[in-house]
Amino acid sequence: MAKPVEHEVTTLQGFTKCIEDALAASRAAFEGVADAPEKVMNWYRGCGKSIEYKLKPGLYRHPVKTDPDELLVLEKRMLDWFRRRSVLYHALRPAMEGNLTNFDYLFFMQHNRVPTRLLDWTENPYIALYFALTSAPTTPTEDAAVWILSPTSWNQKSLGKQWGAKGPLSLDDKEISGYAPKLTEEPSELHGMRDESVALYGVSNSQRMVAQRGVFTVFGRSTSAMEDMFDEKGYPQDALVKINVPKVNIASLLDSVLSVGFTDSVAYPDLEGLAMEIKRSFGFDF
């Protein structure tokens, strides 16, 4: 099987061309397809270490546990703990007026850095590039990268003919039940989860998520990273593409990104983001 196609860019202009080319390929793949979205879009994820970092969610990075059943039981127990102990926190009070589902809690957990089966993506390629370049070490040891995901191609392969080319899932789609957090630790229920990850529109539960144009992939029982799953399961070529930024070009490309307005306070529209922007502007280390 083929691995994801990789490109190398050193300038903002080169990055933009890669983004445009990938978008054109994704749209061409579904031109004239009856059930495709009206406008096919791509999603993006930036990482500061192109080689070391894998497209795998926090739950599946546990230092000891690797068995899917153990990890799904762990998720259930962490979710129960979070649900019990988060009631009095101010950020959750408005949401408490409604009936939160386990999926709702999962998104709150992800936002507050509890390991889940969710992996964050963005609809904005320049936000992804900002994250890739700012998360690289001050003295880079390897290239940075931006991954491009076609949620339409990915879900068509993951969900099969019954889903077709309809694009990302939403929480209202019946297919999402195959990825819902488990209510019991019974093996029969644990084994009922689907295997392959899918692209999903999530819950916009914070100002940051709105600013960052946040979207997600939710993983099933398979603990393989998405780039490995792409290879193992034979995903379409346009489903996953990788853009590498050589480590020697990270600083100069970051300066370009910041100079055109994709700054810390844009990605983090709060006082923490403003503080990050001030520190960076006046030469302080992070």
Long-range contacts (C-beta under 8 A, 24 or more apart in sequence): 1-231, 1-232, 1-233, 1-234, 2-231, 2-237, 3-227, 3-230, 3-231, 4-227, 4-230, 4-231, 4-240, 4-241, 4-242, 5-237, 5-241, 5-242, 6-241, 6-242, 6-243, 6-244, 7-241, 7-242, 7-243, 7-244, 8-243, 8-244, 8-245, 8-246, 9-243, 9-244, 9-245, 9-253, 10-245, 10-246, 10-249, 10-252, 10-253, 11-249, 11-253, 11-256, 12-253, 12-256, 12-257, 12-260, 15-125, 15-129, 15-146, 15-243, 15-245, 15-253, 18-148, 18-241, 18-243, 19-44, 19-125, 19-148, 22-148, 22-150, 22-238, 22-241, 25-238, 26-150, 26-152, 26-153, 26-238, 29-150, 29-152, 29-153, 29-236, 29-238, 30-152, 30-153, 30-165, 33-165, 35-164, 35-165, 35-166, 36-152, 36-165, 36-166, 36-167, 37-152, 37-165, 37-166, 37-167, 40-150, 40-152, 40-167, 41-123, 41-151, 42-125, 42-148, 42-149, 42-150, 42-151, 43-121, 43-122, 43-123, 43-148, 43-149, 43-150, 43-151, 43-199, 43-215, 44-121, 44-122, 44-123, 44-124, 44-125, 44-127, 44-128, 44-129, 44-146, 44-147, 44-148, 44-149, 45-119, 45-120, 45-121, 45-122, 45-128, 45-131, 45-146, 45-147, 45-149, 46-127, 46-128, 46-129, 46-130, 46-131, 46-132, 46-133, 46-135, 46-144, 46-145, 46-146, 46-147, 47-131, 47-132, 47-135, 47-144, 47-145, 47-146, 47-147, 48-132, 48-133, 48-134, 48-135, 48-136, 48-137, 48-140, 48-144, 49-136, 49-137, 49-141, 49-142, 49-143, 49-144, 49-145, 50-142, 50-143, 50-144, 50-145, 50-242, 50-244, 50-245, 51-142, 51-143, 52-142, 53-145, 54-225, 54-227, 54-228, 55-119, 55-147, 55-225, 55-226, 55-227, 56-119, 56-219, 56-223, 56-224, 56-225, 56-226, 57-115, 57-116, 57-117, 57-118, 57-119, 57-217, 57-219, 58-110, 58-113, 58-114, 58-115, 58-116, 59-115, 59-116, 59-117, 59-219, 60-117, 60-219, 60-223, 61-115, 62-115, 66-223, 68-190, 68-221, 68-222, 68-223, 69-187, 69-190, 69-191, 71-223, 72-182, 72-190, 72-193, 72-221, 73-182, 73-185, 73-190, 75-116, 75-117, 75-181, 75-182, 76-181, 76-182, 76-183, 76-184, 76-185, 78-109, 78-114, 78-115, 79-105, 79-106, 79-109, 79-181, 82-108, 82-109, 82-114, 95-205, 101-171, 102-180, 102-181, 102-183, 103-171, 103-176, 103-180, 103-181, 103-203, 104-203, 104-205, 105-181, 106-181, 107-202, 107-203, 107-205, 108-205, 110-216, 111-205, 111-206, 111-208, 111-209, 117-179, 117-218, 117-219, 117-220, 118-202, 118-216, 118-217, 118-218, 118-219, 119-197, 119-216, 119-217, 119-218, 119-219, 119-226, 120-214, 120-215, 120-216, 121-149, 121-199, 121-214, 121-215, 121-216, 121-217, 122-212, 122-213, 122-214, 122-215, 123-213, 123-215, 124-212, 124-213, 126-257, 126-260, 126-262, 127-212, 127-213, 127-262, 127-266, 127-267, 129-253, 129-257, 129-262, 130-254, 130-257, 130-262, 130-266, 130-267, 131-267, 132-245, 133-245, 133-250, 133-253, 133-254, 133-257, 134-254, 134-264, 134-286, 136-247, 136-250, 138-285, 138-286, 140-247, 140-250, 141-247, 142-247, 143-244, 143-245, 143-246, 143-247, 143-250, 144-244, 144-245, 144-247, 144-250, 145-242, 145-243, 145-244, 145-245, 146-242, 146-243, 146-245, 147-227, 147-240, 147-241, 147-242, 147-243, 148-240, 148-241, 148-242, 148-243, 149-199, 149-217, 149-226, 149-239, 149-240, 150-236, 150-238, 150-239, 150-240, 151-199, 151-215, 153-235, 153-236, 153-238, 153-239, 154-197, 154-198, 154-199, 154-217, 154-235, 154-239, 154-240, 155-198, 155-199, 156-236, 157-196, 157-233, 157-234, 157-235, 157-236, 157-239, 158-194, 158-196, 158-197, 158-198, 159-198, 167-199, 168-198, 168-199, 168-200, 168-201, 168-215, 169-198, 169-199, 169-200, 169-201, 170-200, 170-201, 171-200, 171-201, 171-202, 171-203, 176-200, 178-220, 179-218, 179-219, 179-220, 191-221, 193-220, 193-221, 194-220, 194-221, 195-220, 195-221, 195-222, 196-220, 196-222, 196-229, 196-233, 197-222, 197-226, 197-229, 207-269, 207-270, 208-267, 208-268, 208-269, 208-270, 211-266, 211-267, 211-268, 211-269, 212-267
